[in-house]
Each structure stands twice: as C-alpha cells, then as structure tokens.
Amino acid sequence: MTRAVLPSWMRKRLESRLPDWVDAAWWEDEAQLLALAPEAEIGWFDLHVKPPALEAMAKARKLEWLNSAYAGVDWMPLDDLQQRGVRLSCGAGLAAGQVAEFAVMSMLSFARGYPEIIRAADRHDWLSRPPSMREMAGSRALILGYGSIGQAIARMLAGFDVECVPVRSSPGDGVLGPDEWRGQLGEFDWIVLSLPHTPETTGMLGADEFAAMKQDAVLVNYGRAEVVDQDALIAALEAESIGGAILDLTLPEPLPPEHRLWDLENVQITMHLCGIPNEASRERAARRFLDNCERFRAGEPLEGEVDLARGY
C-alpha cells in the first residue's frame, strides 16, 4: 500500500475512485496536514496560505510524488524537491477555459468602457454616448505565454475578429520568436501575458517595453505579477504613455486599499479571481489525479508534470 495524504475538499470526488493500492488519509485543516505530512508518499498539500503548505512539504520526508491543482508552482521549494527526487504535478490547463473567459471578458469590458456604464447605472445617470468607442474587431493581440491559457485566450479572441500573434521558441508563419517580439511591440493593441514566473521572465515587461508600445495599447496580465515591473507600469499609466492595464495579478496581494493602482482610471483589477476553483475544474483535477495515480504506479510521465529545473 502507498500512503496518500489528500485534502478533504476532494474526498467526495476521489474516495470511491481511488485504486486499491492507495491508502488515503484526509486532512481538513493546517494542523491535520502537518500531523499527517510525515506519512505521505503521495501528497496533495494545496493551501491558500502558503507557509503551512511549505512546512508540510519539509516534513514529508517519505514523499515521492507531490500533486497540486495550482498551475503556478514558483512558490514551492523546487530545488529541494528535485534534490529529494520528488516528482511534482501541477494544475496546468485545468482552469485554462475559466481564466481565458475572465481575460476576454475584461478586455471586452475595457474596450467598451463597461465599468463606467455600471457606475452610471448605480448613479441612475442615463449616458448619452458610450464611454469608449474602441472595437475588438480588427485589433491585434500579442500573446506572450502560449500554453493552455494563452491558446484558450487566442481561440476566444478569434471569435471577436482579433488577430492573435503568439510568441514561441520556434518562429514561423504568424508566430514571433523570443528575440523578435520586442521589436514589434508597437504593432499591437493588446499585450496579453500568460507567462509563468521564472528567473527568465522576472521583470520581462519594463520601462523599455512600455515605451515601445502604442499609446493606446493595453497590457493584459493573467500570468504572474512578477513578469511585470509594476513601478514602471504605474509610471507609464500615470503618464498615459500606454492606453491602460488589466491586471489579475498585483504585487502585493491583496493590494492594499491605499495603493495608487486602485485610483488609476485606465486600470482594471480583477483581484486574482480568474482561477478560483469551481465544480467543473475540481472534477477535472480529480480525474487528472486518478489518471496520474496509474501513471505514477507504472513509472510513466505524469500529466501536468513540472520540469523542476525549468520551474514549469
């Protein structure tokens, strides 16, 4: 039998479907997780508050496979897991559709000035003209980060006649290479980020990149906050040298009420809500975990397995 320490919020989806070689223990809170972690050969330690999850990882010295429903794993001790020979699977792709819906909803809202319409309705103020005359159709979007989320965003934007140009390691027809996109920033109306946070992506968008963008271009970040130099972004927004920003991620989180990003009229903040698990994504996470149990048992690559050296 292989001991698995699993979250109780997945119990109703997993317990009756686990293979007979898995001996499951279910944790309901931080204290139970920390008590059970030393027993875990398979672990699922997802917590919104990260320090106790990290403590559980440190205590789990028998751990062979760590599963997570989170797509981002940059907060985990990847070097330590690699040294210990622990395999890590993440939730990459599980919430791609819901994140993409959030991103495209926010872009449509920005294009049509929808927040201003809602505020006018709250005031009972009948507007005589739309707050924004921007159209999605005919615009161009640069997609930086073309994994499952970037691809889902591009598919949805295509339905609004937005031309999407991805960045990939191998450039080609309609695709820019990693050394080409900066030179073409001024050709895009939307700069869409769905990048992971790695040493290579930290601060990838800074003052030089904002200066190269069109004056009405909008930065759309549904990847990681660390990819953007936030101080440089604020300076560009305050100077109105770019058209605006849609930010699901900020530094810090939660963003303090007095932070100046809240008060900028050309910013929409969606408060890292896009990937909050729903019933459908939790069922997808359960199915992936069950499939990966068989892959783990057979010594096969896991679905969503993280390259610990690369960080994603």
Secondary structure, 3 states (H helix, E strand, C coil): CEEEEEEHHHHHHHHHHCCCCEEEEEECCHHHHHHHHHHCCEEECCCCCHHHHHHHHHHCCCCCEEECCCCCCCCCCHHHHHHHCCEEECCCCCCHHHHHHHHHHHHHHHHHCHHHHHHHHHCCCCCCCCCCCCCCCCCEEEEECCCHHHHHHHHHHHCCCCEEEEECCCCECCEECCCCHHHHHHHCCEEEECCCCCCCCCCCECHHHHHHCCCCCEEEECCCHHHECHHHHHHHHHCCCCCEEEECCCCCCCCCCCCHHHHCCCEEECCCCCCCCCHHHHHHHHHHHHHHHHHHHHCCCCCCECCCCCCC
